[in-house]
Amino acid sequence: MGYFEERLFSQFDGQCPVPYKRYIDDIVGAAVGPRIDLQNFINFVSNFYPFLKFTHVISTSSVNFWTSNSISGCKISSSIYFKPTDSHNYLLYSSVKSSTVLHQFHTLFPVVTR
């Protein structure tokens, strides 16, 4: 993603969101200026590499990045944010525990084949 961003920002000649922050494949940014400038940036990013799919949300009152934070009047509220594609599937503790123990055993006592 870093390589993609370097190329993207070097070729885009319009107004970029500032700040623009990324963690792995999640990006959050803010824009000051006309909404059309932000839309132009989103369109450029979406068409820059057609094989990458980007989704976006434009909001004047909330930010969903790890947490969902919103402002209403003088009140700020926050909650855990789950992406719409999150299936809430987790590994069972017993599965993780047994595989971790097995991995440690094989690390300490590698199997020698003849």
N, CA, C and O atoms as a Tinker XYZ file with bonds, in Angstrom:
   456  protein
     1  N      0.824000   -1.197000    0.000000    73     2
     2  CA     0.000000    0.000000    0.000000    64     1     3
     3  C      0.865000    1.256000    0.000000    63     2     4     5
     4  O      0.488000    2.267000   -0.593000    81     3
     5  N      2.019000    1.201000    0.659000    73     3     6
     6  CA     2.895000    2.365000    0.677000    64     5     7
     7  C      3.361000    2.747000   -0.722000    63     6     8     9
     8  O      3.383000    3.927000   -1.074000    81     7
     9  N      3.735000    1.748000   -1.518000    73     7    10
    10  CA     4.161000    1.987000   -2.901000    64     9    11
    11  C      3.006000    2.583000   -3.709000    63    10    12    13
    12  O      3.192000    3.530000   -4.473000    81    11
    13  N      1.821000    2.019000   -3.529000    73    11    14
    14  CA     0.622000    2.522000   -4.207000    64    13    15
    15  C      0.387000    3.986000   -3.846000    63    14    16    17
    16  O      0.114000    4.803000   -4.725000    81    15
    17  N      0.493000    4.324000   -2.560000    73    15    18
    18  CA     0.245000    5.694000   -2.120000    64    17    19
    19  C      1.284000    6.668000   -2.675000    63    18    20    21
    20  O      0.939000    7.781000   -3.072000    81    19
    21  N      2.550000    6.256000   -2.704000    73    19    22
    22  CA     3.585000    7.134000   -3.263000    64    21    23
    23  C      3.269000    7.495000   -4.716000    63    22    24    25
    24  O      3.348000    8.661000   -5.105000    81    23
    25  N      2.918000    6.503000   -5.501000    73    23    26
    26  CA     2.588000    6.743000   -6.910000    64    25    27
    27  C      1.326000    7.593000   -7.035000    63    26    28    29
    28  O      1.260000    8.509000   -7.855000    81    27
    29  N      0.339000    7.283000   -6.222000    73    27    30
    30  CA    -0.924000    8.005000   -6.267000    64    29    31
    31  C     -0.722000    9.490000   -5.970000    63    30    32    33
    32  O     -1.179000   10.345000   -6.729000    81    31
    33  N     -0.039000    9.796000   -4.866000    73    31    34
    34  CA     0.139000   11.194000   -4.476000    64    33    35
    35  C      1.057000   11.947000   -5.428000    63    34    36    37
    36  O      0.913000   13.158000   -5.596000    81    35
    37  N      1.999000   11.248000   -6.055000    73    35    38
    38  CA     2.883000   11.936000   -7.002000    64    37    39
    39  C      2.156000   12.280000   -8.306000    63    38    40    41
    40  O      2.576000   13.191000   -9.020000    81    39
    41  N      1.078000   11.570000   -8.624000    73    39    42
    42  CA     0.370000   11.807000   -9.881000    64    41    43
    43  C     -0.913000   12.626000   -9.723000    63    42    44    45
    44  O     -1.444000   13.137000  -10.709000    81    43
    45  N     -1.414000   12.755000   -8.492000    73    43    46
    46  CA    -2.647000   13.517000   -8.281000    64    45    47
    47  C     -2.299000   14.987000   -8.127000    63    46    48    49
    48  O     -1.467000   15.341000   -7.292000    81    47
    49  N     -2.924000   15.845000   -8.921000    73    47    50
    50  CA    -2.587000   17.269000   -8.882000    64    49    51
    51  C     -3.635000   18.120000   -8.176000    63    50    52    53
    52  O     -3.565000   19.348000   -8.221000    81    51
    53  N     -4.595000   17.488000   -7.531000    73    51    54
    54  CA    -5.629000   18.234000   -6.822000    64    53    55
    55  C     -5.356000   18.311000   -5.330000    63    54    56    57
    56  O     -4.250000   18.026000   -4.870000    81    55
    57  N     -6.375000   18.699000   -4.585000    73    55    58
    58  CA    -6.298000   18.826000   -3.133000    64    57    59
    59  C     -6.438000   17.454000   -2.486000    63    58    60    61
    60  O     -7.443000   16.775000   -2.698000    81    59
    61  N     -5.439000   17.030000   -1.695000    73    59    62
    62  CA    -5.470000   15.740000   -0.988000    64    61    63
    63  C     -5.979000   15.947000    0.437000    63    62    64    65
    64  O     -5.790000   17.018000    1.013000    81    63
    65  N     -6.624000   14.927000    1.007000    73    63    66
    66  CA    -7.059000   15.031000    2.399000    64    65    67
    67  C     -5.858000   15.173000    3.339000    63    66    68    69
    68  O     -4.843000   14.494000    3.183000    81    67
    69  N     -5.996000   16.061000    4.307000    73    67    70
    70  CA    -4.982000   16.236000    5.340000    64    69    71
    71  C     -5.721000   16.368000    6.650000    63    70    72    73
    72  O     -6.518000   17.296000    6.781000    81    71
    73  N     -5.517000   15.513000    7.623000    73    71    74
    74  CA    -4.557000   14.416000    7.623000    64    73    75
    75  C     -5.048000   13.222000    6.798000    63    74    76    77
    76  O     -6.244000   13.066000    6.551000    81    75
    77  N     -4.113000   12.402000    6.388000    73    75    78
    78  CA    -4.378000   11.161000    5.664000    64    77    79
    79  C     -3.567000   10.103000    6.393000    63    78    80    81
    80  O     -2.337000   10.134000    6.359000    81    79
    81  N     -4.241000    9.164000    7.054000    73    79    82
    82  CA    -3.557000    8.138000    7.845000    64    81    83
    83  C     -4.056000    6.765000    7.429000    63    82    84    85
    84  O     -5.238000    6.569000    7.149000    81    83
    85  N     -3.122000    5.817000    7.397000    73    83    86
    86  CA    -3.464000    4.441000    7.021000    64    85    87
    87  C     -2.897000    3.485000    8.040000    63    86    88    89
    88  O     -1.780000    3.673000    8.523000    81    87
    89  N     -3.663000    2.454000    8.373000    73    87    90
    90  CA    -3.197000    1.322000    9.164000    64    89    91
    91  C     -3.532000    0.067000    8.367000    63    90    92    93
    92  O     -4.702000   -0.293000    8.231000    81    91
    93  N     -2.522000   -0.589000    7.849000    73    91    94
    94  CA    -2.610000   -1.754000    6.980000    64    93    95
    95  C     -3.456000   -1.407000    5.749000    63    94    96    97
    96  O     -2.924000   -0.864000    4.781000    81    95
    97  N     -4.750000   -1.704000    5.765000    73    95    98
    98  CA    -5.573000   -1.391000    4.583000    64    97    99
    99  C     -6.751000   -0.488000    4.921000    63    98   100   101
   100  O     -7.677000   -0.352000    4.122000    81    99
   101  N     -6.723000    0.121000    6.080000    73    99   102
   102  CA    -7.775000    1.062000    6.476000    64   101   103
   103  C     -7.204000    2.472000    6.455000    63   102   104   105
   104  O     -6.108000    2.718000    6.957000    81   103
   105  N     -7.953000    3.384000    5.874000    73   103   106
   106  CA    -7.487000    4.758000    5.708000    64   105   107
   107  C     -8.516000    5.709000    6.306000    63   106   108   109
   108  O     -9.722000    5.505000    6.164000    81   107
   109  N     -8.030000    6.742000    6.973000    73   107   110
   110  CA    -8.905000    7.802000    7.458000    64   109   111
   111  C     -8.275000    9.126000    7.048000    63   110   112   113
   112  O     -7.054000    9.284000    7.081000    81   111
   113  N     -9.109000   10.060000    6.668000    73   111   114
   114  CA    -8.611000   11.367000    6.260000    64   113   115
   115  C     -9.655000   12.430000    6.521000    63   114   116   117
   116  O    -10.823000   12.137000    6.775000    81   115
   117  N     -9.212000   13.656000    6.454000    73   115   118
   118  CA   -10.126000   14.787000    6.623000    64   117   119
   119  C     -9.859000   15.767000    5.490000    63   118   120   121
   120  O     -8.742000   15.852000    4.979000    81   119
   121  N    -10.869000   16.489000    5.110000    73   119   122
   122  CA   -10.728000   17.445000    4.019000    64   121   123
   123  C    -11.321000   18.783000    4.428000    63   122   124   125
   124  O    -12.382000   18.861000    5.047000    81   123
   125  N    -10.605000   19.820000    4.064000    73   123   126
   126  CA   -11.094000   21.180000    4.263000    64   125   127
   127  C    -11.168000   21.798000    2.880000    63   126   128   129
   128  O    -10.175000   21.852000    2.155000    81   127
   129  N    -12.331000   22.254000    2.531000    73   127   130
   130  CA   -12.505000   22.836000    1.205000    64   129   131
   131  C    -13.796000   22.348000    0.589000    63   130   132   133
   132  O    -14.611000   21.711000    1.256000    81   131
   133  N    -13.979000   22.645000   -0.676000    73   131   134
   134  CA   -15.212000   22.239000   -1.347000    64   133   135
   135  C    -15.341000   20.714000   -1.417000    63   134   136   137
   136  O    -14.351000   19.999000   -1.573000    81   135
   137  N    -16.548000   20.249000   -1.301000    73   135   138
   138  CA   -16.822000   18.806000   -1.363000    64   137   139
   139  C    -16.387000   18.204000   -2.710000    63   138   140   141
   140  O    -16.007000   17.035000   -2.777000    81   139
   141  N    -16.444000   18.999000   -3.763000    73   139   142
   142  CA   -16.058000   18.511000   -5.087000    64   141   143
   143  C    -14.572000   18.127000   -5.120000    63   142   144   145
   144  O    -14.197000   17.196000   -5.833000    81   143
   145  N    -13.712000   18.842000   -4.351000    73   143   146
   146  CA   -12.289000   18.488000   -4.281000    64   145   147
   147  C    -12.107000   17.103000   -3.662000    63   146   148   149
   148  O    -11.293000   16.308000   -4.132000    81   147
   149  N    -12.864000   16.823000   -2.614000    73   147   150
   150  CA   -12.802000   15.504000   -1.980000    64   149   151
   151  C    -13.321000   14.440000   -2.933000    63   150   152   153
   152  O    -12.736000   13.361000   -3.035000    81   151
   153  N    -14.398000   14.726000   -3.624000    73   151   154
   154  CA   -14.959000   13.762000   -4.574000    64   153   155
   155  C    -13.983000   13.493000   -5.726000    63   154   156   157
   156  O    -13.882000   12.360000   -6.197000    81   155
   157  N    -13.273000   14.517000   -6.177000    73   155   158
   158  CA   -12.266000   14.331000   -7.223000    64   157   159
   159  C    -11.142000   13.418000   -6.743000    63   158   160   161
   160  O    -10.669000   12.565000   -7.495000    81   159
   161  N    -10.714000   13.595000   -5.495000    73   159   162
   162  CA    -9.674000   12.725000   -4.936000    64   161   163
   163  C    -10.170000   11.284000   -4.857000    63   162   164   165
   164  O     -9.450000   10.362000   -5.240000    81   163
   165  N    -11.380000   11.081000   -4.369000    73   163   166
   166  CA   -11.946000    9.728000   -4.254000    64   165   167
   167  C    -12.054000    9.080000   -5.633000    63   166   168   169
   168  O    -11.713000    7.907000   -5.791000    81   167
   169  N    -12.518000    9.818000   -6.616000    73   167   170
   170  CA   -12.624000    9.279000   -7.986000    64   169   171
   171  C    -11.253000    8.909000   -8.547000    63   170   172   173
   172  O    -11.108000    7.873000   -9.196000    81   171
   173  N    -10.250000    9.747000   -8.302000    73   171   174
   174  CA    -8.900000    9.461000   -8.788000    64   173   175
   175  C     -8.362000    8.178000   -8.143000    63   174   176   177
   176  O     -7.819000    7.311000   -8.828000    81   175
   177  N     -8.517000    8.069000   -6.829000    73   175   178
   178  CA    -8.049000    6.874000   -6.105000    64   177   179
   179  C     -8.776000    5.626000   -6.605000    63   178   180   181
   180  O     -8.151000    4.588000   -6.820000    81   179
   181  N    -10.080000    5.725000   -6.786000    73   179   182
   182  CA   -10.878000    4.567000   -7.211000    64   181   183
   183  C    -10.499000    4.083000   -8.604000    63   182   184   185
   184  O    -10.638000    2.896000   -8.898000    81   183
   185  N    -10.026000    4.973000   -9.464000    73   183   186
   186  CA    -9.675000    4.608000  -10.836000    64   185   187
   187  C     -8.175000    4.424000  -11.067000    63   186   188   189
   188  O     -7.761000    4.029000  -12.157000    81   187
   189  N     -7.360000    4.708000  -10.049000    73   187   190
   190  CA    -5.911000    4.647000  -10.201000    64   189   191
   191  C     -5.424000    3.225000  -10.471000    63   190   192   193
   192  O     -4.661000    2.990000  -11.409000    81   191
   193  N     -5.862000    2.297000   -9.657000    73   191   194
   194  CA    -5.596000    0.867000   -9.861000    64   193   195
   195  C     -6.946000    0.171000   -9.862000    63   194   196   197
   196  O     -7.495000   -0.089000   -8.791000    81   195
   197  N     -7.496000   -0.138000  -11.019000    73   195   198
   198  CA    -8.849000   -0.715000  -11.078000    64   197   199
   199  C     -9.000000   -2.042000  -10.332000    63   198   200   201
   200  O    -10.112000   -2.404000   -9.946000    81   199
   201  N     -7.898000   -2.773000  -10.124000    73   199   202
   202  CA    -8.007000   -4.057000   -9.434000    64   201   203
   203  C     -8.102000   -3.908000   -7.928000    63   202   204   205
   204  O     -8.391000   -4.889000   -7.243000    81   203
   205  N     -7.869000   -2.712000   -7.378000    73   203   206
   206  CA    -8.075000   -2.454000   -5.956000    64   205   207
   207  C     -9.452000   -1.842000   -5.766000    63   206   208   209
   208  O     -9.827000   -0.910000   -6.477000    81   207
   209  N    -10.204000   -2.365000   -4.808000    73   207   210
   210  CA   -11.548000   -1.849000   -4.554000    64   209   211
   211  C    -11.522000   -1.014000   -3.286000    63   210   212   213
   212  O    -11.108000   -1.483000   -2.226000    81   211
   213  N    -11.964000    0.215000   -3.406000    73   211   214
   214  CA   -12.029000    1.118000   -2.263000    64   213   215
   215  C    -13.487000    1.443000   -1.965000    63   214   216   217
   216  O    -14.301000    1.628000   -2.869000    81   215
   217  N    -13.789000    1.505000   -0.692000    73   215   218
   218  CA   -15.093000    2.004000   -0.267000    64   217   219
   219  C    -14.835000    3.282000    0.527000    63   218   220   221
   220  O    -13.756000    3.466000    1.091000    81   219
   221  N    -15.809000    4.140000    0.565000    73   219   222
   222  CA   -15.629000    5.383000    1.293000    64   221   223
   223  C    -16.949000    5.846000    1.897000    63   222   224   225
   224  O    -18.036000    5.496000    1.437000    81   223
   225  N    -16.805000    6.638000    2.937000    73   223   226
   226  CA   -17.952000    7.271000    3.589000    64   225   227
   227  C    -17.567000    8.723000    3.828000    63   226   228   229
   228  O    -16.517000    9.009000    4.403000    81   227
   229  N    -18.406000    9.620000    3.393000    73   227   230
   230  CA   -18.192000   11.044000    3.650000    64   229   231
   231  C    -19.211000   11.457000    4.707000    63   230   232   233
   232  O    -20.414000   11.265000    4.533000    81   231
   233  N    -18.719000   12.022000    5.797000    73   231   234
   234  CA   -19.606000   12.434000    6.877000    64   233   235
   235  C    -19.102000   13.737000    7.486000    63   234   236   237
   236  O    -17.897000   13.973000    7.574000    81   235
   237  N    -20.027000   14.562000    7.897000    73   235   238
   238  CA   -19.657000   15.805000    8.587000    64   237   239
   239  C    -19.799000   15.675000   10.097000    63   238   240   241
   240  O    -19.526000   16.627000   10.827000    81   239
   241  N    -20.232000   14.484000   10.583000    73   239   242
   242  CA   -20.466000   14.355000   12.020000    64   241   243
   243  C    -19.897000   13.092000   12.660000    63   242   244   245
   244  O    -19.959000   12.950000   13.881000    81   243
   245  N    -19.335000   12.157000   11.856000    73   243   246
   246  CA   -18.819000   10.932000   12.479000    64   245   247
   247  C    -17.618000   10.392000   11.710000    63   246   248   249
   248  O    -17.414000   10.689000   10.533000    81   247
   249  N    -16.826000    9.582000   12.428000    73   247   250
   250  CA   -15.651000    8.926000   11.860000    64   249   251
   251  C    -15.672000    7.472000   12.300000    63   250   252   253
   252  O    -15.777000    7.187000   13.493000    81   251
   253  N    -15.574000    6.543000   11.344000    73   251   254
   254  CA   -15.505000    5.121000   11.655000    64   253   255
   255  C    -14.121000    4.612000   11.279000    63   254   256   257
   256  O    -13.847000    4.329000   10.112000    81   255
   257  N    -13.263000    4.500000   12.269000    73   255   258
   258  CA   -11.901000    4.014000   12.077000    64   257   259
   259  C    -11.500000    3.349000   13.376000    63   258   260   261
   260  O    -11.080000    4.022000   14.318000    81   259
   261  N    -11.625000    2.050000   13.433000    73   259   262
   262  CA   -11.441000    1.212000   14.620000    64   261   263
   263  C    -12.577000    1.429000   15.616000    63   262   264   265
   264  O    -13.108000    0.468000   16.173000    81   263
   265  N    -12.946000    2.678000   15.840000    73   263   266
   266  CA   -14.099000    2.977000   16.685000    64   265   267
   267  C    -15.032000    3.868000   15.876000    63   266   268   269
   268  O    -14.627000    4.477000   14.886000    81   267
   269  N    -16.264000    3.933000   16.305000    73   267   270
   270  CA   -17.218000    4.823000   15.667000    64   269   271
   271  C    -17.374000    6.034000   16.576000    63   270   272   273
   272  O    -17.887000    5.909000   17.688000    81   271
   273  N    -16.943000    7.186000   16.125000    73   271   274
   274  CA   -16.981000    8.408000   16.916000    64   273   275
   275  C    -17.888000    9.408000   16.227000    63   274   276   277
   276  O    -17.766000    9.653000   15.027000    81   275
   277  N    -18.790000    9.979000   16.991000    73   275   278
   278  CA   -19.694000   10.963000   16.396000    64   277   279
   279  C    -19.861000   12.158000   17.331000    63   278   280   281
   280  O    -19.683000   12.061000   18.545000    81   279
   281  N    -20.204000   13.265000   16.727000    73   279   282
   282  CA   -20.423000   14.509000   17.463000    64   281   283
   283  C    -21.856000   14.952000   17.217000    63   282   284   285
   284  O    -22.304000   15.042000   16.074000    81   283
   285  N    -22.555000   15.222000   18.281000    73   283   286
   286  CA   -23.917000   15.736000   18.191000    64   285   287
   287  C    -24.033000   16.891000   19.187000    63   286   288   289
   288  O    -24.066000   16.672000   20.398000    81   287
   289  N    -24.094000   18.096000   18.679000    73   287   290
   290  CA   -24.118000   19.263000   19.557000    64   289   291
   291  C    -22.792000   19.364000   20.288000    63   290   292   293
   292  O    -21.739000   19.486000   19.661000    81   291
   293  N    -22.840000   19.315000   21.612000    73   291   294
   294  CA   -21.627000   19.375000   22.435000    64   293   295
   295  C    -21.242000   17.996000   22.966000    63   294   296   297
   296  O    -20.365000   17.890000   23.824000    81   295
   297  N    -21.878000   16.951000   22.474000    73   295   298
   298  CA   -21.641000   15.606000   22.989000    64   297   299
   299  C    -20.874000   14.758000   21.973000    63   298   300   301
   300  O    -21.231000   14.706000   20.797000    81   299
   301  N    -19.820000   14.099000   22.443000    73   299   302
   302  CA   -19.041000   13.172000   21.623000    64   301   303
   303  C    -19.330000   11.769000   22.129000    63   302   304   305
   304  O    -19.224000   11.502000   23.326000    81   303
   305  N    -19.694000   10.876000   21.224000    73   303   306
   306  CA   -19.946000    9.486000   21.620000    64   305   307
   307  C    -19.033000    8.564000   20.827000    63   306   308   309
   308  O    -18.638000    8.862000   19.699000    81   307
   309  N    -18.710000    7.435000   21.449000    73   307   310
   310  CA   -17.794000    6.487000   20.837000    64   309   311
   311  C    -18.266000    5.068000   21.110000    63   310   312   313
   312  O    -18.791000    4.774000   22.184000    81   311
   313  N    -18.078000    4.191000   20.134000    73   311   314
   314  CA   -18.414000    2.779000   20.316000    64   313   315
   315  C    -17.502000    1.951000   19.416000    63   314   316   317
   316  O    -16.824000    2.498000   18.547000    81   315
   317  N    -17.482000    0.648000   19.619000    73   315   318
   318  CA   -16.679000   -0.230000   18.782000    64   317   319
   319  C    -17.265000   -0.233000   17.384000    63   318   320   321
   320  O    -18.483000   -0.286000   17.214000    81   319
   321  N    -16.394000   -0.177000   16.379000    73   319   322
   322  CA   -16.843000   -0.173000   14.992000    64   321   323
   323  C    -16.551000   -1.526000   14.360000    63   322   324   325
   324  O    -15.432000   -2.032000   14.453000    81   323
   325  N    -17.540000   -2.099000   13.727000    73   323   326
   326  CA   -17.379000   -3.336000   12.969000    64   325   327
   327  C    -17.681000   -3.026000   11.506000    63   326   328   329
   328  O    -18.701000   -2.413000   11.188000    81   327
   329  N    -16.782000   -3.455000   10.618000    73   327   330
   330  CA   -17.031000   -3.276000    9.193000    64   329   331
   331  C    -18.260000   -4.086000    8.796000    63   330   332   333
   332  O    -18.532000   -5.120000    9.406000    81   331
   333  N    -18.996000   -3.649000    7.802000    73   331   334
   334  CA   -20.168000   -4.409000    7.352000    64   333   335
   335  C    -19.824000   -5.831000    6.909000    63   334   336   337
   336  O    -20.683000   -6.712000    6.952000    81   335
   337  N    -18.593000   -6.063000    6.489000    73   335   338
   338  CA   -18.183000   -7.404000    6.042000    64   337   339
   339  C    -17.684000   -8.284000    7.183000    63   338   340   341
   340  O    -17.357000   -9.448000    6.954000    81   339
   341  N    -17.618000   -7.758000    8.404000    73   339   342
   342  CA   -17.141000   -8.541000    9.551000    64   341   343
   343  C    -18.139000   -9.642000    9.869000    63   342   344   345
   344  O    -19.316000   -9.369000   10.102000    81   343
   345  N    -17.669000  -10.897000    9.880000    73   343   346
   346  CA   -18.566000  -12.036000   10.138000    64   345   347
   347  C    -18.568000  -12.448000   11.603000    63   346   348   349
   348  O    -19.310000  -13.355000   11.983000    81   347
   349  N    -17.754000  -11.801000   12.434000    73   347   350
   350  CA   -17.665000  -12.104000   13.872000    64   349   351
   351  C    -17.301000  -13.564000   14.127000    63   350   352   353
   352  O    -17.745000  -14.148000   15.116000    81   351
   353  N    -16.505000  -14.155000   13.251000    73   351   354
   354  CA   -16.017000  -15.514000   13.457000    64   353   355
   355  C    -14.688000  -15.446000   14.197000    63   354   356   357
   356  O    -13.768000  -14.744000   13.777000    81   355
   357  N    -14.597000  -16.163000   15.276000    73   355   358
   358  CA   -13.391000  -16.160000   16.081000    64   357   359
   359  C    -12.923000  -17.596000   16.287000    63   358   360   361
   360  O    -13.710000  -18.539000   16.211000    81   359
   361  N    -11.631000  -17.743000   16.549000    73   359   362
   362  CA   -11.097000  -19.067000   16.841000    64   361   363
   363  C    -11.464000  -19.465000   18.256000    63   362   364   365
   364  O    -11.483000  -18.629000   19.159000    81   363
   365  N    -11.755000  -20.732000   18.446000    73   363   366
   366  CA   -12.005000  -21.242000   19.786000    64   365   367
   367  C    -10.706000  -21.244000   20.571000    63   366   368   369
   368  O     -9.641000  -21.520000   20.018000    81   367
   369  N    -10.790000  -20.939000   21.852000    73   367   370
   370  CA    -9.601000  -20.926000   22.698000    64   369   371
   371  C     -8.915000  -22.286000   22.679000    63   370   372   373
   372  O     -7.688000  -22.365000   22.624000    81   371
   373  N     -9.700000  -23.351000   22.725000    73   371   374
   374  CA    -9.116000  -24.691000   22.751000    64   373   375
   375  C     -8.319000  -24.966000   21.470000    63   374   376   377
   376  O     -7.295000  -25.646000   21.519000    81   375
   377  N     -8.766000  -24.457000   20.351000    73   375   378
   378  CA    -8.065000  -24.639000   19.083000    64   377   379
   379  C     -6.741000  -23.877000   19.089000    63   378   380   381
   380  O     -5.714000  -24.409000   18.668000    81   379
   381  N     -6.765000  -22.646000   19.562000    73   379   382
   382  CA    -5.558000  -21.828000   19.606000    64   381   383
   383  C     -4.572000  -22.415000   20.596000    63   382   384   385
   384  O     -3.375000  -22.497000   20.318000    81   383
   385  N     -5.078000  -22.824000   21.757000    73   383   386
   386  CA    -4.219000  -23.375000   22.804000    64   385   387
   387  C     -3.512000  -24.628000   22.318000    63   386   388   389
   388  O     -2.297000  -24.744000   22.479000    81   387
   389  N     -4.237000  -25.568000   21.728000    73   387   390
   390  CA    -3.618000  -26.827000   21.314000    64   389   391
   391  C     -2.642000  -26.601000   20.156000    63   390   392   393
   392  O     -1.593000  -27.243000   20.116000    81   391
   393  N     -2.958000  -25.712000   19.218000    73   391   394
   394  CA    -2.038000  -25.486000   18.102000    64   393   395
   395  C     -0.788000  -24.762000   18.570000    63   394   396   397
   396  O      0.295000  -25.016000   18.043000    81   395
   397  N     -0.905000  -23.870000   19.545000    73   395   398
   398  CA     0.257000  -23.166000   20.076000    64   397   399
   399  C      1.184000  -24.132000   20.793000    63   398   400   401
   400  O      2.399000  -24.088000   20.605000    81   399
   401  N      0.615000  -25.001000   21.613000    73   399   402
   402  CA     1.419000  -25.994000   22.323000    64   401   403
   403  C      2.107000  -26.920000   21.328000    63   402   404   405
   404  O      3.290000  -27.222000   21.484000    81   403
   405  N      1.383000  -27.376000   20.305000    73   403   406
   406  CA     1.957000  -28.259000   19.297000    64   405   407
   407  C      3.087000  -27.555000   18.541000    63   406   408   409
   408  O      4.128000  -28.164000   18.293000    81   407
   409  N      2.903000  -26.304000   18.177000    73   407   410
   410  CA     3.941000  -25.547000   17.475000    64   409   411
   411  C      5.186000  -25.415000   18.346000    63   410   412   413
   412  O      6.300000  -25.589000   17.853000    81   411
   413  N      5.014000  -25.110000   19.635000    73   411   414
   414  CA     6.157000  -24.979000   20.532000    64   413   415
   415  C      6.887000  -26.313000   20.673000    63   414   416   417
   416  O      8.117000  -26.339000   20.725000    81   415
   417  N      6.153000  -27.409000   20.735000    73   415   418
   418  CA     6.752000  -28.726000   20.844000    64   417   419
   419  C      7.623000  -29.008000   19.616000    63   418   420   421
   420  O      8.757000  -29.470000   19.747000    81   419
   421  N      7.084000  -28.725000   18.417000    73   419   422
   422  CA     7.847000  -28.971000   17.191000    64   421   423
   423  C      9.051000  -28.037000   17.078000    63   422   424   425
   424  O     10.063000  -28.401000   16.479000    81   423
   425  N      8.949000  -26.844000   17.646000    73   423   426
   426  CA    10.081000  -25.923000   17.635000    64   425   427
   427  C     11.194000  -26.442000   18.532000    63   426   428   429
   428  O     12.369000  -26.362000   18.176000    81   427
   429  N     10.830000  -26.972000   19.693000    73   427   430
   430  CA    11.821000  -27.484000   20.639000    64   429   431
   431  C     12.376000  -28.841000   20.207000    63   430   432   433
   432  O     13.558000  -29.124000   20.406000    81   431
   433  N     11.518000  -29.680000   19.615000    73   431   434
   434  CA    11.916000  -31.036000   19.234000    64   433   435
   435  C     11.568000  -31.284000   17.780000    63   434   436   437
   436  O     10.584000  -31.964000   17.488000    81   435
   437  N     12.365000  -30.738000   16.854000    73   435   438
   438  CA    12.053000  -30.953000   15.436000    64   437   439
   439  C     12.095000  -32.431000   15.062000    63   438   440   441
   440  O     12.895000  -33.202000   15.593000    81   439
   441  N     11.237000  -32.799000   14.160000    73   439   442
   442  CA    11.160000  -34.174000   13.705000    64   441   443
   443  C     12.286000  -34.383000   12.693000    63   442   444   445
   444  O     12.428000  -33.626000   11.732000    81   443
   445  N     13.079000  -35.421000   12.930000    73   443   446
   446  CA    14.186000  -35.744000   12.024000    64   445   447
   447  C     13.752000  -36.928000   11.180000    63   446   448   449
   448  O     13.355000  -37.962000   11.716000    81   447
   449  N     13.823000  -36.786000    9.879000    73   447   450
   450  CA    13.465000  -37.905000    8.996000    64   449   451
   451  C     14.736000  -38.454000    8.377000    63   450   452   453
   452  O     15.700000  -37.725000    8.143000    81   451
   453  N     14.719000  -39.737000    8.119000    73   451   454
   454  CA    15.892000  -40.374000    7.510000    64   453   455
   455  C     15.554000  -40.889000    6.167000    63   454   456
   456  O     16.409000  -41.460000    5.491000    81   455
